[in-house]
Amino acid sequence: QVQLVESGGGSVQAGGSLRLSCALSGYTYASYCMGWFHQAPGKEREGVAGIDNDGTTYYADSVKGRFTISKDNAKNTLYLQMNSLKPEDIGMYYCVAGYSTVAGGCPPLSDVNFSYWGQGTQVTVSS
């Protein structure tokens, strides 16, 4: 059974940093894409970052230059380093995993493309 467990959320002031972690277990496919989704209060979930099997990364325009996605394959752990946090970054952050494309990359960062979700971790940014 695939499990994704996030940690690292919390409360920071605007301009501050947080690092989210996600431990993956039970995923037996050799090729997969992992990522992070953000759901702001009252809004739909949106993909903010993805990373494929080869380590190629993908970012939403809203977080480019501020967030960095990475993974430690030996530990089966995904990370999201969030710098220069803004009040609009408030919300739940979900770790996701799903099948890679035929070419081995990540599918578009839409929630329909990811089969496995963590329970989410809350991020609060005060201005």
Disulfide bonds with the S-S distance in Angstrom:
Cys22-Cys95 2.03
Cys33-Cys106 1.89
